[in-house]
Amino acid sequence: MKDWTGKILGRGFYPHSLRHSRASQMARAGKTMKFTADYLGITVDTASRIYSHLRTEDLAEAPPAMGGS
C-alpha cells in the first residue's frame, strides 16, 4: 500500500494515518476522549495512550482552557 500510494501522492502514505489525523482533529475541536474512543471503536484507555499527542500550539492553549493565565 505504501509503495502504491507513494507513486500517486509522491511520498509514503498509510491509510491508518487518516485515523490518527481524525482523532487529533476531534481532540482539538474539544470532543471528549470518550466521544473519540466511541467514534473509533476503542476503549478510552487505548484512545488516551495512542491518540493524545500534543503540538506546541496545543500546550500554549492549555492554561486558558483550564482557567489559568
N, CA and C atoms as an extended XYZ file, in Angstrom:
207
Properties=species:S:1:pos:R:3:atomname:S:1:resname:S:1:resid:I:1 pbc="F F F"
N         0.827       -1.189        0.000 N   MET     1
C         0.000        0.000        0.000 CA  MET     1
C         0.867        1.247        0.000 C   MET     1
N         1.930        1.258        0.811 N   LYS     2
C         2.778        2.441        0.877 CA  LYS     2
C         3.414        2.734       -0.485 C   LYS     2
N         3.913        1.700       -1.166 N   ASP     3
C         4.537        1.908       -2.475 CA  ASP     3
C         3.530        2.444       -3.479 C   ASP     3
N         2.337        1.902       -3.480 N   TRP     4
C         1.296        2.315       -4.419 CA  TRP     4
C         0.869        3.755       -4.185 C   TRP     4
N         0.608        4.098       -2.931 N   THR     5
C         0.179        5.467       -2.639 CA  THR     5
C         1.318        6.444       -2.812 C   THR     5
N         2.554        6.002       -2.557 N   GLY     6
C         3.704        6.870       -2.751 CA  GLY     6
C         3.839        7.313       -4.191 C   GLY     6
N         3.504        6.430       -5.115 N   LYS     7
C         3.567        6.777       -6.534 CA  LYS     7
C         2.509        7.817       -6.889 C   LYS     7
N         1.370        7.730       -6.251 N   ILE     8
C         0.276        8.667       -6.534 CA  ILE     8
C         0.490        9.997       -5.817 C   ILE     8
N         0.831        9.935       -4.544 N   LEU     9
C         0.943       11.139       -3.729 CA  LEU     9
C         2.354       11.730       -3.700 C   LEU     9
N         3.326       10.976       -4.197 N   GLY    10
C         4.692       11.468       -4.202 CA  GLY    10
C         5.440       11.229       -2.907 C   GLY    10
N         4.846       10.511       -1.973 N   ARG    11
C         5.517       10.190       -0.711 CA  ARG    11
C         4.804        9.002       -0.086 C   ARG    11
N         5.431        8.424        0.942 N   GLY    12
C         4.804        7.309        1.645 CA  GLY    12
C         3.549        7.756        2.364 C   GLY    12
N         2.531        6.962        2.347 N   PHE    13
C         1.265        7.305        2.977 CA  PHE    13
C         0.596        6.036        3.456 C   PHE    13
N         0.094        6.064        4.658 N   TYR    14
C        -0.636        4.933        5.191 CA  TYR    14
C        -2.082        5.352        5.437 C   TYR    14
N        -3.060        4.592        4.975 N   PRO    15
C        -4.456        4.939        5.241 CA  PRO    15
C        -4.738        5.091        6.736 C   PRO    15
N        -4.011        4.337        7.565 N   HIS    16
C        -4.240        4.425        9.013 CA  HIS    16
C        -3.893        5.813        9.553 C   HIS    16
N        -3.047        6.550        8.837 N   SER    17
C        -2.704        7.900        9.299 CA  SER    17
C        -3.932        8.811        9.293 C   SER    17
N        -4.919        8.504        8.471 N   LEU    18
C        -6.169        9.276        8.480 CA  LEU    18
C        -6.889        9.122        9.818 C   LEU    18
N        -6.812        7.939       10.394 N   ARG    19
C        -7.428        7.679       11.701 CA  ARG    19
C        -6.771        8.565       12.767 C   ARG    19
N        -5.442        8.625       12.747 N   HIS    20
C        -4.722        9.458       13.704 CA  HIS    20
C        -5.062       10.932       13.497 C   HIS    20
N        -5.112       11.350       12.249 N   SER    21
C        -5.431       12.753       11.953 CA  SER    21
C        -6.822       13.109       12.436 C   SER    21
N        -7.774       12.227       12.199 N   ARG    22
C        -9.162       12.490       12.620 CA  ARG    22
C        -9.261       12.558       14.137 C   ARG    22
N        -8.588       11.659       14.828 N   ALA    23
C        -8.609       11.676       16.293 CA  ALA    23
C        -8.014       12.976       16.822 C   ALA    23
N        -6.929       13.444       16.206 N   SER    24
C        -6.316       14.705       16.618 CA  SER    24
C        -7.251       15.876       16.352 C   SER    24
N        -7.925       15.866       15.217 N   GLN    25
C        -8.879       16.929       14.900 CA  GLN    25
C       -10.004       16.973       15.917 C   GLN    25
N       -10.498       15.812       16.321 N   MET    26
C       -11.582       15.770       17.304 CA  MET    26
C       -11.110       16.322       18.648 C   MET    26
N        -9.879       15.979       19.044 N   ALA    27
C        -9.337       16.493       20.310 CA  ALA    27
C        -9.229       18.012       20.264 C   ALA    27
N        -8.707       18.543       19.155 N   ARG    28
C        -8.571       20.000       19.023 CA  ARG    28
C        -9.914       20.705       18.964 C   ARG    28
N       -10.938       19.985       18.513 N   ALA    29
C       -12.283       20.568       18.434 CA  ALA    29
C       -13.006       20.499       19.777 C   ALA    29
N       -12.348       19.909       20.780 N   GLY    30
C       -12.938       19.864       22.115 CA  GLY    30
C       -13.787       18.638       22.394 C   GLY    30
N       -13.751       17.645       21.519 N   LYS    31
C       -14.501       16.414       21.776 CA  LYS    31
C       -13.848       15.682       22.940 C   LYS    31
N       -14.642       15.029       23.740 N   THR    32
C       -14.097       14.284       24.867 CA  THR    32
C       -13.391       13.025       24.378 C   THR    32
N       -12.504       12.505       25.223 N   MET    33
C       -11.814       11.269       24.873 CA  MET    33
C       -12.819       10.122       24.766 C   MET    33
N       -13.887       10.167       25.553 N   LYS    34
C       -14.939        9.141       25.476 CA  LYS    34
C       -15.607        9.191       24.098 C   LYS    34
N       -15.931       10.385       23.635 N   PHE    35
C       -16.548       10.545       22.317 CA  PHE    35
C       -15.616       10.010       21.235 C   PHE    35
N       -14.341       10.402       21.318 N   THR    36
C       -13.363        9.974       20.323 CA  THR    36
C       -13.199        8.458       20.345 C   THR    36
N       -13.109        7.873       21.534 N   ALA    37
C       -12.956        6.419       21.652 CA  ALA    37
C       -14.166        5.695       21.073 C   ALA    37
N       -15.355        6.175       21.373 N   ASP    38
C       -16.565        5.557       20.820 CA  ASP    38
C       -16.584        5.668       19.299 C   ASP    38
N       -16.194        6.817       18.782 N   TYR    39
C       -16.155        7.048       17.335 CA  TYR    39
C       -15.199        6.067       16.657 C   TYR    39
N       -14.046        5.832       17.304 N   LEU    40
C       -13.033        4.947       16.732 CA  LEU    40
C       -13.268        3.474       17.058 C   LEU    40
N       -14.183        3.208       17.986 N   GLY    41
C       -14.477        1.823       18.355 CA  GLY    41
C       -13.415        1.189       19.231 C   GLY    41
N       -12.817        1.997       20.111 N   ILE    42
C       -11.793        1.504       21.018 CA  ILE    42
C       -12.098        1.984       22.433 C   ILE    42
N       -11.319        1.513       23.409 N   THR    43
C       -11.539        1.935       24.789 CA  THR    43
C       -10.948        3.322       25.011 C   THR    43
N       -11.404        3.993       26.047 N   VAL    44
C       -10.884        5.311       26.393 CA  VAL    44
C        -9.399        5.206       26.735 C   VAL    44
N        -9.015        4.145       27.443 N   ASP    45
C        -7.608        3.948       27.798 CA  ASP    45
C        -6.741        3.862       26.545 C   ASP    45
N        -7.156        3.074       25.584 N   THR    46
C        -6.401        2.932       24.336 CA  THR    46
C        -6.359        4.254       23.580 C   THR    46
N        -7.478        4.941       23.511 N   ALA    47
C        -7.525        6.233       22.816 CA  ALA    47
C        -6.575        7.224       23.477 C   ALA    47
N        -6.539        7.241       24.799 N   SER    48
C        -5.661        8.162       25.521 CA  SER    48
C        -4.193        7.861       25.241 C   SER    48
N        -3.841        6.585       25.246 N   ARG    49
C        -2.446        6.212       25.015 CA  ARG    49
C        -1.986        6.507       23.591 C   ARG    49
N        -2.836        6.219       22.628 N   ILE    50
C        -2.423        6.293       21.226 CA  ILE    50
C        -2.670        7.654       20.602 C   ILE    50
N        -3.788        8.262       20.902 N   TYR    51
C        -4.209        9.440       20.152 CA  TYR    51
C        -4.082       10.768       20.874 C   TYR    51
N        -3.544       10.786       22.068 N   SER    52
C        -3.455       12.069       22.772 CA  SER    52
C        -2.048       12.639       22.672 C   SER    52
N        -1.616       12.920       21.452 N   HIS    53
C        -0.333       13.588       21.230 CA  HIS    53
C        -0.606       15.076       21.025 C   HIS    53
N         0.285       15.894       21.530 N   LEU    54
C         0.051       17.331       21.529 CA  LEU    54
C         1.058       18.060       20.657 C   LEU    54
N         0.629       19.186       20.130 N   ARG    55
C         1.509       20.101       19.400 CA  ARG    55
C         1.880       21.237       20.346 C   ARG    55
N         2.888       22.009       20.003 N   THR    56
C         3.289       23.163       20.810 CA  THR    56
C         2.119       24.120       20.982 C   THR    56
N         1.347       24.316       19.911 N   GLU    57
C         0.191       25.209       19.969 CA  GLU    57
C        -0.848       24.707       20.981 C   GLU    57
N        -1.009       23.380       21.048 N   ASP    58
C        -1.965       22.809       21.994 CA  ASP    58
C        -1.551       23.118       23.431 C   ASP    58
N        -0.258       23.017       23.713 N   LEU    59
C         0.241       23.277       25.061 CA  LEU    59
C         0.051       24.737       25.448 C   LEU    59
N         0.216       25.639       24.493 N   ALA    60
C         0.042       27.062       24.772 CA  ALA    60
C        -1.411       27.395       25.109 C   ALA    60
N        -2.348       26.628       24.568 N   GLU    61
C        -3.770       26.877       24.797 CA  GLU    61
C        -4.271       26.217       26.077 C   GLU    61
N        -3.494       25.343       26.672 N   ALA    62
C        -3.960       24.580       27.830 CA  ALA    62
C        -4.264       25.429       29.063 C   ALA    62
N        -3.370       26.337       29.525 N   PRO    63
C        -3.681       27.100       30.737 CA  PRO    63
C        -4.988       27.887       30.650 C   PRO    63
N        -5.263       28.641       29.562 N   PRO    64
C        -6.542       29.341       29.498 CA  PRO    64
C        -7.739       28.384       29.516 C   PRO    64
N        -7.598       27.263       28.867 N   ALA    65
C        -8.690       26.301       28.828 CA  ALA    65
C        -8.959       25.714       30.205 C   ALA    65
N        -7.934       25.715       31.069 N   MET    66
C        -8.085       25.165       32.411 CA  MET    66
C        -8.388       26.247       33.432 C   MET    66
N        -8.620       27.475       32.975 N   GLY    67
C        -8.954       28.564       33.873 CA  GLY    67
C        -7.745       29.317       34.389 C   GLY    67
N        -6.556       29.040       33.842 N   GLY    68
C        -5.331       29.740       34.260 CA  GLY    68
C        -5.038       30.885       33.310 C   GLY    68
N        -3.850       31.436       33.487 N   SER    69
C        -3.470       32.560       32.621 CA  SER    69
C        -2.408       32.175       31.627 C   SER    69
